[in-house]
Amino acid sequence: MKKLATLLVIGAVAFMYSCGPSAKEMEEKRIADSIRVADSLAMVQAEQQRIADSIAKVQEEKRKADSIAHQDSIVKKLIKPPKKVKEVKKTKTKTKIVK
């Protein structure tokens, strides 16, 4: 009876071992998972780049619109144009302001 039980246990272990995936199947699954993850990362990075490009485009358009609006305000005399900056010359001993 002990021999029969031992034989059944060995047979069950062998059966369980043979049902699992082979090393080749496990390697193929690992490679497929790696490719899937790499593709997902590439898609996320492309989406982030698209969003960054879109934000940069909107900021550039806003900068141009603000510049045009500022120039129009100066032309319509709603605001004064910026004052010119005085040139400063430095000498060895004193700083002179040139008018």
FILO-775472 format. One line per field, with one value per atom (N, C-alpha, C, O, CB): atom name; chain; x, y, z; residue in one letter. Coordinates in nm, 4 decimals. Each point is the difference from the previous one (the first is absolute). Last residue first. Glycine has a CB too. Layout:
N
atom <- (CA / ...)
kette <- (A / ...)
c1 <- (X / ...)
c2 <- (Y / ...)
c3 <- (Z / ...)
rest <- (a / ...)
end
This chain:
99
atom <- (N / CA / C / O / CB / N / CA / C / O / CB / N / CA / C / O / CB / N / CA / C / O / CB / N / CA / C / O / CB / N / CA / C / O / CB / N / CA / C / O / CB / N / CA / C / O / CB / N / CA / C / O / CB / N / CA / C / O / CB / N / CA / C / O / CB / N / CA / C / O / CB / N / CA / C / O / CB / N / CA / C / O / CB / N / CA / C / O / CB / N / CA / C / O / CB / N / CA / C / O / CB / N / CA / C / O / CB / N / CA / C / O / CB / N / CA / C / O / CB / N / CA / C / O / CB / N / CA / C / O / CB / N / CA / C / O / CB / N / CA / C / O / CB / N / CA / C / O / CB / N / CA / C / O / CB / N / CA / C / O / CB / N / CA / C / O / CB / N / CA / C / O / CB / N / CA / C / O / CB / N / CA / C / O / CB / N / CA / C / O / CB / N / CA / C / O / CB / N / CA / C / O / CB / N / CA / C / O / CB / N / CA / C / O / CB / N / CA / C / O / CB / N / CA / C / O / CB / N / CA / C / O / CB / N / CA / C / O / CB / N / CA / C / O / CB / N / CA / C / O / CB / N / CA / C / O / CB / N / CA / C / O / CB / N / CA / C / O / CB / N / CA / C / O / CB / N / CA / C / O / CB / N / CA / C / O / CB / N / CA / C / O / CB / N / CA / C / O / CB / N / CA / C / O / CB / N / CA / C / O / CB / N / CA / C / O / CB / N / CA / C / O / CB / N / CA / C / O / CB / N / CA / C / O / CB / N / CA / C / O / CB / N / CA / C / O / CB / N / CA / C / O / CB / N / CA / C / O / CB / N / CA / C / O / CB / N / CA / C / O / CB / N / CA / C / O / CB / N / CA / C / O / CB / N / CA / C / O / CB / N / CA / C / O / CB / N / CA / C / O / CB / N / CA / C / O / CB / N / CA / C / O / CB / N / CA / C / O / CB / N / CA / C / O / CB / N / CA / C / O / CB / N / CA / C / O / CB / N / CA / C / O / CB / N / CA / C / O / CB / N / CA / C / O / CB / N / CA / C / O / CB / N / CA / C / O / CB / N / CA / C / O / CB / N / CA / C / O / CB / N / CA / C / O / CB / N / CA / C / O / CB / N / CA / C / O / CB / N / CA / C / O / CB / N / CA / C / O / CB / N / CA / C / O / CB / N / CA / C / O / CB / N / CA / C / O / CB / N / CA / C / O / CB / N / CA / C / O / CB / N / CA / C / O / CB / N / CA / C / O / CB / N / CA / C / O / CB / N / CA / C / O / CB / N / CA / C / O / CB / N / CA / C / O / CB / N / CA / C / O / CB / N / CA / C / O / CB / N / CA / C / O / CB)
kette <- (A / A / A / A / A / A / A / A / A / A / A / A / A / A / A / A / A / A / A / A / A / A / A / A / A / A / A / A / A / A / A / A / A / A / A / A / A / A / A / A / A / A / A / A / A / A / A / A / A / A / A / A / A / A / A / A / A / A / A / A / A / A / A / A / A / A / A / A / A / A / A / A / A / A / A / A / A / A / A / A / A / A / A / A / A / A / A / A / A / A / A / A / A / A / A / A / A / A / A / A / A / A / A / A / A / A / A / A / A / A / A / A / A / A / A / A / A / A / A / A / A / A / A / A / A / A / A / A / A / A / A / A / A / A / A / A / A / A / A / A / A / A / A / A / A / A / A / A / A / A / A / A / A / A / A / A / A / A / A / A / A / A / A / A / A / A / A / A / A / A / A / A / A / A / A / A / A / A / A / A / A / A / A / A / A / A / A / A / A / A / A / A / A / A / A / A / A / A / A / A / A / A / A / A / A / A / A / A / A / A / A / A / A / A / A / A / A / A / A / A / A / A / A / A / A / A / A / A / A / A / A / A / A / A / A / A / A / A / A / A / A / A / A / A / A / A / A / A / A / A / A / A / A / A / A / A / A / A / A / A / A / A / A / A / A / A / A / A / A / A / A / A / A / A / A / A / A / A / A / A / A / A / A / A / A / A / A / A / A / A / A / A / A / A / A / A / A / A / A / A / A / A / A / A / A / A / A / A / A / A / A / A / A / A / A / A / A / A / A / A / A / A / A / A / A / A / A / A / A / A / A / A / A / A / A / A / A / A / A / A / A / A / A / A / A / A / A / A / A / A / A / A / A / A / A / A / A / A / A / A / A / A / A / A / A / A / A / A / A / A / A / A / A / A / A / A / A / A / A / A / A / A / A / A / A / A / A / A / A / A / A / A / A / A / A / A / A / A / A / A / A / A / A / A / A / A / A / A / A / A / A / A / A / A / A / A / A / A / A / A / A / A / A / A / A / A / A / A / A / A / A / A / A / A / A / A / A / A / A / A / A / A / A / A / A / A / A / A / A / A / A / A / A / A / A / A / A / A / A / A / A / A / A / A / A / A / A / A / A / A / A / A / A / A / A / A / A / A / A / A / A / A / A / A / A / A / A / A / A / A / A / A / A / A / A)
c1 <- (2.4151 / -0.1370 / -0.0156 / -0.1092 / 0.0845 / 0.3477 / 0.0019 / -0.1432 / -0.0826 / 0.3029 / 0.0522 / -0.1230 / 0.0044 / 0.0144 / -0.1462 / 0.5331 / -0.0569 / -0.1261 / -0.0065 / 0.2349 / 0.1069 / -0.0961 / -0.0615 / -0.0519 / 0.0054 / 0.5590 / -0.1390 / -0.0870 / 0.0483 / 0.0253 / 0.3989 / -0.0278 / -0.1469 / -0.0494 / 0.2732 / -0.0441 / 0.0718 / -0.0409 / 0.0014 / 0.1897 / -0.5608 / 0.1420 / 0.0666 / -0.0641 / 0.0228 / -0.4457 / 0.0782 / 0.1442 / 0.0579 / -0.2106 / -0.3643 / 0.1394 / 0.0740 / -0.0175 / 0.0098 / -0.5330 / 0.0898 / 0.1393 / 0.0210 / -0.2076 / -0.3126 / 0.1210 / 0.0931 / 0.0195 / -0.0427 / -0.5290 / 0.1222 / 0.1189 / 0.0033 / -0.1097 / -0.3969 / 0.0921 / 0.1251 / 0.0546 / -0.1449 / -0.4286 / 0.1294 / 0.0918 / -0.0040 / -0.0256 / -0.5095 / 0.1064 / 0.1287 / 0.0230 / -0.1340 / -0.3872 / 0.1020 / 0.1086 / 0.0351 / -0.0817 / -0.4507 / 0.1067 / 0.1057 / 0.0136 / -0.0558 / -0.4713 / 0.1193 / 0.1027 / 0.0083 / -0.0520 / -0.5048 / 0.1140 / 0.1173 / 0.0044 / -0.0853 / -0.3173 / -0.0600 / 0.1066 / -0.0266 / -0.1559 / 0.2020 / 0.0396 / -0.0763 / -0.0308 / 0.0853 / -0.0366 / -0.1241 / 0.0205 / -0.0944 / -0.0346 / 0.4948 / -0.0446 / -0.1262 / -0.0129 / 0.1120 / 0.0628 / 0.0931 / -0.0456 / -0.0001 / 0.1903 / -0.4272 / -0.0257 / 0.0912 / -0.0432 / -0.0295 / 0.1413 / -0.1229 / -0.0331 / -0.0446 / -0.0394 / 0.4444 / 0.0349 / -0.1225 / 0.0113 / 0.1698 / -0.2492 / 0.0814 / 0.0356 / -0.0081 / 0.1009 / -0.3155 / -0.0903 / 0.0761 / -0.0509 / -0.0947 / 0.3958 / -0.0812 / -0.0930 / -0.0147 / 0.0258 / 0.2397 / 0.0894 / -0.0772 / 0.0206 / 0.1703 / -0.4170 / 0.0289 / 0.0877 / -0.0204 / 0.0007 / -0.0681 / -0.1218 / 0.0221 / -0.0468 / -0.0915 / 0.4898 / -0.0183 / -0.1221 / 0.0062 / 0.1021 / -0.0312 / 0.1050 / -0.0145 / 0.0132 / 0.1411 / -0.4380 / -0.0381 / 0.1031 / -0.0362 / -0.0831 / 0.2129 / -0.1108 / -0.0443 / -0.0306 / -0.0430 / 0.3985 / 0.0564 / -0.1091 / 0.0220 / 0.1549 / -0.3077 / 0.0753 / 0.0588 / 0.0002 / 0.0522 / -0.2706 / -0.0971 / 0.0714 / -0.0439 / -0.1180 / 0.4292 / -0.0645 / -0.0982 / -0.0035 / 0.0288 / 0.1812 / 0.0972 / -0.0616 / 0.0247 / 0.1629 / -0.4426 / 0.0128 / 0.0954 / -0.0279 / -0.0190 / 0.0061 / -0.1243 / 0.0054 / -0.0427 / -0.0818 / 0.4791 / 0.0018 / -0.1234 / 0.0088 / 0.1232 / -0.1128 / 0.1003 / 0.0074 / 0.0104 / 0.1207 / -0.4073 / -0.0563 / 0.0969 / -0.0414 / -0.0883 / 0.2783 / -0.1071 / -0.0610 / -0.0273 / -0.0200 / 0.3639 / 0.0647 / -0.1041 / 0.0177 / 0.1769 / -0.3489 / 0.0578 / 0.0666 / -0.0125 / 0.0474 / -0.1956 / -0.1119 / 0.0501 / -0.0496 / -0.0991 / 0.4621 / -0.0482 / -0.1154 / -0.0079 / 0.0788 / 0.0945 / 0.0970 / -0.0433 / 0.0175 / 0.1637 / -0.4414 / -0.0125 / 0.0961 / -0.0381 / -0.0296 / 0.0944 / -0.1258 / -0.0180 / -0.0442 / -0.0569 / 0.4689 / 0.0179 / -0.1267 / 0.0073 / 0.1569 / -0.1794 / 0.0834 / 0.0200 / -0.0036 / 0.1193 / -0.3420 / -0.0817 / 0.0783 / -0.0535 / -0.0728 / 0.3535 / -0.0963 / -0.0863 / -0.0277 / 0.0250 / 0.2981 / 0.0753 / -0.0925 / 0.0160 / 0.1871 / -0.3893 / 0.0346 / 0.0748 / -0.0272 / 0.0380 / -0.1091 / -0.1245 / 0.0283 / -0.0555 / -0.0731 / 0.4838 / -0.0375 / -0.1252 / -0.0081 / 0.1103 / 0.0338 / 0.0972 / -0.0337 / 0.0074 / 0.1683 / -0.4297 / -0.0314 / 0.0944 / -0.0430 / -0.0436 / 0.1726 / -0.1237 / -0.0397 / -0.0429 / -0.0318 / 0.4406 / 0.0343 / -0.1237 / 0.0076 / 0.1757 / -0.2459 / 0.0797 / 0.0343 / -0.0078 / 0.1028 / -0.3125 / -0.0914 / 0.0747 / -0.0522 / -0.0922 / 0.3970 / -0.0815 / -0.0966 / -0.0212 / 0.0398 / 0.2342 / 0.0873 / -0.0780 / 0.0161 / 0.1842 / -0.4188 / 0.0213 / 0.0859 / -0.0265 / 0.0076 / -0.0462 / -0.1245 / 0.0144 / -0.0504 / -0.0799 / 0.4896 / -0.0135 / -0.1252 / 0.0037 / 0.1171 / -0.0443 / 0.0933 / -0.0112 / 0.0092 / 0.1465 / -0.5944 / 0.1400 / 0.0874 / -0.0505 / -0.0170 / -0.4107 / 0.0599 / 0.1472 / 0.0702 / -0.2308 / -0.1758 / 0.0465 / 0.0618 / 0.0285 / 0.0104 / -0.1900 / -0.1088 / 0.0448 / -0.0651 / -0.0939 / 0.4371 / -0.0144 / -0.1096 / -0.0011 / 0.0807 / -0.0001 / 0.1174 / -0.0160 / 0.0400 / 0.1026 / -0.4699 / -0.0060 / 0.1166 / -0.0172 / -0.0964 / 0.1083 / -0.1113 / -0.0089 / -0.0204 / -0.1029 / 0.4342 / 0.0429 / -0.1093 / 0.0296 / 0.1136 / -0.2475 / 0.1031 / 0.0452 / 0.0144 / 0.0613 / -0.3723 / -0.0690 / 0.0989 / -0.0297 / -0.1420 / 0.3450 / -0.0776 / -0.0707 / -0.0044 / -0.0287 / 0.2529 / 0.0995 / -0.0696 / 0.0386 / 0.1301 / -0.4425 / 0.0543 / 0.1019 / -0.0030 / -0.0334 / -0.1390 / -0.1029 / 0.0492 / -0.0282 / -0.1475 / 0.4568 / -0.0098 / -0.1048 / 0.0224 / 0.0483 / -0.0314 / 0.1199 / -0.0049 / 0.0324 / 0.1001 / -0.4702 / -0.0172 / 0.1187 / -0.0178 / -0.1162 / 0.1574 / -0.1022 / -0.0211 / -0.0146 / -0.0953 / 0.3990 / 0.0600 / -0.1004 / 0.0367 / 0.1127 / -0.2921 / 0.0887 / 0.0612 / 0.0165 / 0.0313 / -0.3152 / -0.0816 / 0.0870 / -0.0319 / -0.1485)
c2 <- (11.1679 / 0.0352 / 0.0061 / 0.0283 / 0.0969 / -0.3939 / 0.0729 / 0.0262 / -0.0912 / -0.0132 / 0.0011 / -0.0228 / 0.0888 / 0.1218 / -0.1815 / -0.1713 / 0.1176 / -0.0395 / -0.1050 / 0.2108 / -0.2881 / -0.0381 / 0.1260 / 0.0823 / -0.3032 / 0.1560 / 0.0386 / -0.0567 / -0.0376 / 0.2475 / -0.3250 / 0.0587 / 0.0279 / -0.0207 / 0.1183 / -0.3013 / -0.0652 / 0.0560 / -0.0728 / 0.0323 / 0.0617 / 0.0318 / -0.0660 / -0.0680 / 0.2897 / -0.2890 / -0.0142 / 0.0388 / -0.0392 / -0.1443 / 0.2989 / -0.0341 / -0.0058 / 0.0855 / 0.0231 / -0.1432 / 0.0240 / -0.0433 / -0.1126 / 0.0798 / 0.1916 / -0.0806 / 0.0374 / 0.1184 / -0.1356 / 0.0404 / 0.0789 / -0.0934 / -0.1005 / 0.2968 / -0.3154 / -0.0182 / 0.0817 / 0.0000 / -0.2313 / 0.3253 / -0.0528 / -0.0034 / 0.0896 / -0.0003 / -0.1437 / 0.0990 / -0.0672 / -0.1182 / 0.2561 / -0.3149 / -0.0098 / 0.1051 / 0.0347 / -0.2805 / 0.3556 / -0.0930 / -0.0039 / 0.0958 / -0.0514 / 0.0553 / 0.0676 / -0.1032 / -0.1076 / 0.3065 / -0.2653 / -0.0085 / 0.0718 / 0.0199 / -0.2400 / 0.2486 / -0.0438 / -0.0159 / 0.0165 / -0.1323 / 0.2486 / 0.0867 / -0.0321 / 0.0885 / 0.0891 / -0.4043 / 0.0689 / 0.0952 / 0.0651 / -0.2618 / -0.0669 / 0.0755 / 0.0809 / 0.1143 / -0.2909 / -0.1198 / 0.1114 / 0.0891 / 0.1225 / -0.2632 / -0.2550 / 0.0926 / 0.1213 / 0.1113 / -0.3028 / -0.1591 / 0.0726 / 0.1018 / 0.1109 / -0.3106 / -0.0899 / 0.0967 / 0.0818 / 0.1206 / -0.2744 / -0.1971 / 0.1045 / 0.1078 / 0.1189 / -0.2868 / -0.2124 / 0.0811 / 0.1139 / 0.1118 / -0.3128 / -0.1147 / 0.0793 / 0.0927 / 0.1171 / -0.3018 / -0.1190 / 0.0981 / 0.0921 / 0.1214 / -0.2843 / -0.2010 / 0.1014 / 0.1102 / 0.1178 / -0.2915 / -0.1976 / 0.0783 / 0.1111 / 0.1121 / -0.3142 / -0.1059 / 0.0844 / 0.0897 / 0.1188 / -0.2948 / -0.1397 / 0.1014 / 0.0948 / 0.1213 / -0.2819 / -0.2112 / 0.0990 / 0.1112 / 0.1169 / -0.2945 / -0.1870 / 0.0773 / 0.1091 / 0.1118 / -0.3130 / -0.0993 / 0.0849 / 0.0873 / 0.1186 / -0.2923 / -0.1496 / 0.1067 / 0.0961 / 0.1211 / -0.2759 / -0.2302 / 0.0927 / 0.1170 / 0.1143 / -0.3040 / -0.1573 / 0.0704 / 0.1039 / 0.1129 / -0.3167 / -0.0856 / 0.0962 / 0.0823 / 0.1202 / -0.2750 / -0.1979 / 0.1082 / 0.1067 / 0.1192 / -0.2803 / -0.2264 / 0.0763 / 0.1181 / 0.1101 / -0.3181 / -0.1004 / 0.0789 / 0.0885 / 0.1151 / -0.2959 / -0.1228 / 0.1057 / 0.0898 / 0.1220 / -0.2732 / -0.2288 / 0.0981 / 0.1165 / 0.1159 / -0.2986 / -0.1796 / 0.0689 / 0.1096 / 0.1101 / -0.3196 / -0.0742 / 0.0915 / 0.0798 / 0.1196 / -0.2763 / -0.1826 / 0.1095 / 0.1023 / 0.1200 / -0.2763 / -0.2336 / 0.0831 / 0.1186 / 0.1116 / -0.3139 / -0.1187 / 0.0735 / 0.0919 / 0.1129 / -0.3026 / -0.1004 / 0.1052 / 0.0827 / 0.1218 / -0.2648 / -0.2316 / 0.1015 / 0.1158 / 0.1163 / -0.2937 / -0.1984 / 0.0722 / 0.1119 / 0.1093 / -0.3177 / -0.0780 / 0.0847 / 0.0798 / 0.1174 / -0.2825 / -0.1556 / 0.1136 / 0.0962 / 0.1217 / -0.2667 / -0.2566 / 0.0865 / 0.1240 / 0.1108 / -0.3116 / -0.1326 / 0.0685 / 0.0973 / 0.1114 / -0.3109 / -0.0783 / 0.0995 / 0.0790 / 0.1213 / -0.2687 / -0.2120 / 0.1094 / 0.1100 / 0.1184 / -0.2807 / -0.2303 / 0.0705 / 0.1194 / 0.1077 / -0.3225 / -0.0755 / 0.0779 / 0.0823 / 0.1165 / -0.2914 / -0.1248 / 0.1090 / 0.0909 / 0.1224 / -0.2698 / -0.2459 / 0.0988 / 0.1196 / 0.1141 / -0.2979 / -0.1794 / 0.0665 / 0.1083 / 0.1088 / -0.3207 / -0.0617 / 0.0895 / 0.0780 / 0.1204 / -0.2788 / -0.1713 / 0.1085 / 0.1027 / 0.1206 / -0.2789 / -0.2397 / 0.0869 / 0.1198 / 0.1115 / -0.3090 / -0.1341 / 0.0699 / 0.0973 / 0.1112 / -0.3096 / -0.0823 / 0.0997 / 0.0806 / 0.1217 / -0.2709 / -0.2140 / 0.1063 / 0.1124 / 0.1177 / -0.2871 / -0.2194 / 0.0768 / 0.1162 / 0.1093 / -0.3163 / -0.0920 / 0.0742 / 0.0872 / 0.1157 / -0.2991 / -0.1143 / 0.1123 / 0.0876 / 0.1224 / -0.2610 / -0.1281 / -0.0377 / 0.1249 / 0.1123 / -0.3098 / 0.1283 / 0.0460 / -0.0404 / -0.0090 / 0.2024 / -0.5074 / 0.1390 / 0.0393 / -0.0862 / 0.0688 / -0.4329 / 0.0892 / 0.1455 / 0.0785 / -0.2349 / -0.2123 / -0.0022 / 0.0949 / 0.0356 / -0.2721 / 0.1743 / 0.0616 / 0.0086 / 0.0992 / -0.1868 / -0.1391 / 0.1444 / 0.0728 / 0.1102 / -0.1568 / -0.4260 / 0.0536 / 0.1522 / 0.0718 / -0.2913 / -0.0166 / 0.0005 / 0.0609 / 0.0743 / -0.2794 / 0.1416 / 0.1037 / 0.0110 / 0.1105 / -0.1522 / -0.3049 / 0.1294 / 0.1151 / 0.0985 / -0.2016 / -0.3384 / 0.0203 / 0.1362 / 0.0678 / -0.3175 / 0.1147 / 0.0284 / 0.0281 / 0.0915 / -0.2375 / 0.0037 / 0.1331 / 0.0407 / 0.1139 / -0.1525 / -0.3990 / 0.0992 / 0.1434 / 0.0898 / -0.2602 / -0.1848 / 0.0053 / 0.1021 / 0.0734 / -0.3138 / 0.1506 / 0.0697 / 0.0158 / 0.1065 / -0.1979 / -0.1634 / 0.1413 / 0.0814 / 0.1103 / -0.1766 / -0.3982 / 0.0555 / 0.1491 / 0.0792 / -0.3041 / -0.0171 / 0.0151 / 0.0618 / 0.0822 / -0.2803 / 0.0896 / 0.1144 / 0.0232 / 0.1145 / -0.1573 / -0.3345 / 0.1181 / 0.1258 / 0.0983 / -0.2250)
c3 <- (-2.1367 / -0.0380 / -0.1481 / -0.0494 / 0.2576 / 0.1772 / -0.1259 / -0.0418 / -0.0042 / -0.0639 / 0.5491 / -0.0750 / -0.1229 / 0.0103 / 0.1994 / 0.1184 / -0.0637 / -0.0755 / -0.0638 / 0.0445 / 0.4469 / -0.1012 / -0.0554 / 0.0754 / 0.0366 / 0.1080 / 0.0200 / -0.1116 / -0.1068 / 0.2245 / -0.0770 / 0.1297 / 0.0228 / 0.1109 / -0.1181 / -0.3967 / 0.1098 / 0.1355 / 0.0992 / -0.2535 / -0.2132 / -0.0074 / 0.1198 / 0.0800 / -0.2019 / -0.1743 / 0.1221 / -0.0288 / -0.1014 / 0.1856 / -0.2965 / -0.0268 / 0.1323 / 0.0868 / -0.3157 / 0.0326 / 0.1134 / -0.0402 / -0.0452 / 0.2137 / -0.4109 / -0.0100 / 0.1144 / 0.0277 / -0.2798 / 0.2429 / -0.0123 / -0.0013 / 0.0712 / 0.0451 / -0.2928 / 0.1113 / -0.0259 / -0.1104 / 0.1564 / -0.2193 / -0.0419 / 0.1217 / 0.0843 / -0.3214 / 0.2711 / -0.0061 / -0.0425 / 0.0255 / 0.1524 / -0.3260 / 0.1045 / -0.0204 / -0.1127 / 0.1349 / -0.1867 / -0.0377 / 0.1093 / 0.0762 / -0.3210 / 0.3682 / -0.0505 / -0.0415 / 0.0593 / 0.0882 / -0.1675 / 0.0914 / -0.0632 / -0.1214 / 0.2173 / -0.3132 / 0.1252 / 0.1078 / 0.1190 / -0.2467 / -0.3621 / 0.1110 / 0.1282 / 0.0798 / -0.2455 / -0.2764 / 0.0364 / 0.1172 / 0.0449 / -0.1277 / -0.0627 / -0.1172 / 0.0334 / -0.0439 / -0.1087 / 0.4790 / -0.0154 / -0.1155 / 0.0125 / 0.0787 / -0.0222 / 0.1101 / -0.0083 / 0.0301 / 0.1126 / -0.4460 / -0.0321 / 0.1087 / -0.0295 / -0.0973 / 0.2041 / -0.1046 / -0.0398 / -0.0220 / -0.0618 / 0.3851 / 0.0632 / -0.1012 / 0.0307 / 0.1316 / -0.3203 / 0.0821 / 0.0669 / 0.0085 / 0.0310 / -0.2786 / -0.0923 / 0.0784 / -0.0349 / -0.1374 / 0.4216 / -0.0612 / -0.0944 / -0.0001 / 0.0187 / 0.1741 / 0.1016 / -0.0574 / 0.0293 / 0.1501 / -0.4540 / 0.0184 / 0.1026 / -0.0196 / -0.0391 / -0.0083 / -0.1182 / 0.0155 / -0.0319 / -0.1096 / 0.4775 / 0.0040 / -0.1185 / 0.0157 / 0.1026 / -0.1034 / 0.1012 / 0.0075 / 0.0141 / 0.1159 / -0.4101 / -0.0551 / 0.0973 / -0.0417 / -0.0889 / 0.2814 / -0.1057 / -0.0618 / -0.0244 / -0.0229 / 0.3626 / 0.0651 / -0.1026 / 0.0220 / 0.1675 / -0.3475 / 0.0580 / 0.0669 / -0.0121 / 0.0467 / -0.2014 / -0.1112 / 0.0537 / -0.0489 / -0.0981 / 0.4550 / -0.0531 / -0.1125 / -0.0093 / 0.0714 / 0.1140 / 0.0978 / -0.0509 / 0.0131 / 0.1732 / -0.4444 / -0.0043 / 0.0961 / -0.0348 / -0.0279 / 0.0664 / -0.1239 / -0.0104 / -0.0427 / -0.0694 / 0.4707 / 0.0179 / -0.1236 / 0.0127 / 0.1399 / -0.1771 / 0.0927 / 0.0201 / -0.0005 / 0.1158 / -0.3717 / -0.0714 / 0.0869 / -0.0478 / -0.0827 / 0.3255 / -0.0936 / -0.0769 / -0.0232 / 0.0030 / 0.3053 / 0.0784 / -0.0908 / 0.0241 / 0.1682 / -0.3948 / 0.0460 / 0.0819 / -0.0156 / 0.0172 / -0.1361 / -0.1175 / 0.0389 / -0.0484 / -0.1019 / 0.4795 / -0.0295 / -0.1201 / -0.0002 / 0.0953 / 0.0162 / 0.1049 / -0.0281 / 0.0133 / 0.1548 / -0.4500 / -0.0221 / 0.1018 / -0.0355 / -0.0593 / 0.1448 / -0.1184 / -0.0279 / -0.0364 / -0.0587 / 0.4375 / 0.0389 / -0.1168 / 0.0183 / 0.1502 / -0.2545 / 0.0856 / 0.0419 / -0.0008 / 0.0832 / -0.3221 / -0.0858 / 0.0809 / -0.0443 / -0.1090 / 0.3910 / -0.0774 / -0.0924 / -0.0138 / 0.0240 / 0.2290 / 0.0914 / -0.0748 / 0.0201 / 0.1726 / -0.4330 / 0.0328 / 0.0901 / -0.0219 / 0.0000 / -0.0772 / -0.1182 / 0.0280 / -0.0388 / -0.1103 / 0.4817 / -0.0121 / -0.1180 / 0.0110 / 0.0910 / -0.0427 / 0.1037 / -0.0077 / 0.0169 / 0.1302 / -0.4313 / -0.0414 / 0.1017 / -0.0385 / -0.0790 / 0.2243 / -0.1110 / -0.0454 / -0.0247 / -0.0485 / 0.3999 / 0.0566 / -0.1087 / 0.0232 / 0.1504 / -0.3036 / 0.0737 / 0.0569 / -0.0031 / 0.0591 / -0.2657 / -0.0994 / 0.0677 / -0.0484 / -0.1056 / 0.4318 / -0.0636 / -0.1039 / -0.0087 / 0.0463 / 0.1681 / 0.0985 / -0.0593 / 0.0246 / 0.1619 / -0.4437 / 0.0094 / 0.0977 / -0.0257 / -0.0287 / 0.0207 / -0.1247 / 0.0025 / -0.0418 / -0.0801 / 0.4760 / 0.0075 / -0.1248 / 0.0080 / 0.1336 / -0.0173 / -0.0193 / 0.0079 / 0.0020 / -0.1461 / 0.4118 / -0.1260 / -0.0090 / 0.1007 / -0.1049 / 0.2942 / -0.0008 / -0.1332 / -0.0831 / 0.3273 / -0.1247 / -0.0397 / -0.0106 / -0.0689 / 0.1782 / 0.0499 / -0.1457 / -0.0481 / -0.1178 / 0.1186 / 0.4659 / -0.0616 / -0.1513 / -0.0608 / 0.2473 / 0.0666 / 0.0277 / -0.0685 / -0.0521 / 0.2741 / -0.2434 / -0.0771 / 0.0175 / -0.0979 / 0.1230 / 0.2331 / -0.1402 / -0.0882 / -0.0936 / 0.1342 / 0.4108 / -0.0129 / -0.1450 / -0.0522 / 0.2892 / -0.1348 / 0.0107 / -0.0170 / -0.0676 / 0.2208 / -0.1394 / -0.1232 / 0.0014 / -0.1026 / 0.0838 / 0.4076 / -0.1032 / -0.1329 / -0.0727 / 0.1910 / 0.2329 / 0.0300 / -0.1065 / -0.0466 / 0.2939 / -0.2729 / -0.0323 / 0.0251 / -0.0793 / 0.1368 / 0.0710 / -0.1453 / -0.0445 / -0.0962 / 0.0849 / 0.4676 / -0.0473 / -0.1506 / -0.0525 / 0.2445 / 0.0024 / 0.0377 / -0.0496 / -0.0518 / 0.2555 / -0.2589 / -0.0869 / 0.0270 / -0.0932 / 0.0842 / 0.2869 / -0.1325 / -0.0972 / -0.0840 / 0.1281 / 0.3880 / 0.0034 / -0.1371 / -0.0422 / 0.2842 / -0.1852 / 0.0000 / 0.0000 / -0.0668 / 0.1865)
rest <- (k / k / k / k / k / v / v / v / v / v / i / i / i / i / i / k / k / k / k / k / t / t / t / t / t / k / k / k / k / k / t / t / t / t / t / k / k / k / k / k / t / t / t / t / t / k / k / k / k / k / k / k / k / k / k / v / v / v / v / v / e / e / e / e / e / k / k / k / k / k / v / v / v / v / v / k / k / k / k / k / k / k / k / k / k / p / p / p / p / p / p / p / p / p / p / k / k / k / k / k / i / i / i / i / i / l / l / l / l / l / k / k / k / k / k / k / k / k / k / k / v / v / v / v / v / i / i / i / i / i / s / s / s / s / s / d / d / d / d / d / q / q / q / q / q / h / h / h / h / h / a / a / a / a / a / i / i / i / i / i / s / s / s / s / s / d / d / d / d / d / a / a / a / a / a / k / k / k / k / k / r / r / r / r / r / k / k / k / k / k / e / e / e / e / e / e / e / e / e / e / q / q / q / q / q / v / v / v / v / v / k / k / k / k / k / a / a / a / a / a / i / i / i / i / i / s / s / s / s / s / d / d / d / d / d / a / a / a / a / a / i / i / i / i / i / r / r / r / r / r / q / q / q / q / q / q / q / q / q / q / e / e / e / e / e / a / a / a / a / a / q / q / q / q / q / v / v / v / v / v / m / m / m / m / m / a / a / a / a / a / l / l / l / l / l / s / s / s / s / s / d / d / d / d / d / a / a / a / a / a / v / v / v / v / v / r / r / r / r / r / i / i / i / i / i / s / s / s / s / s / d / d / d / d / d / a / a / a / a / a / i / i / i / i / i / r / r / r / r / r / k / k / k / k / k / e / e / e / e / e / e / e / e / e / e / m / m / m / m / m / e / e / e / e / e / k / k / k / k / k / a / a / a / a / a / s / s / s / s / s / p / p / p / p / p / g / g / g / g / g / c / c / c / c / c / s / s / s / s / s / y / y / y / y / y / m / m / m / m / m / f / f / f / f / f / a / a / a / a / a / v / v / v / v / v / a / a / a / a / a / g / g / g / g / g / i / i / i / i / i / v / v / v / v / v / l / l / l / l / l / l / l / l / l / l / t / t / t / t / t / a / a / a / a / a / l / l / l / l / l / k / k / k / k / k / k / k / k / k / k / m / m / m / m / m)
end
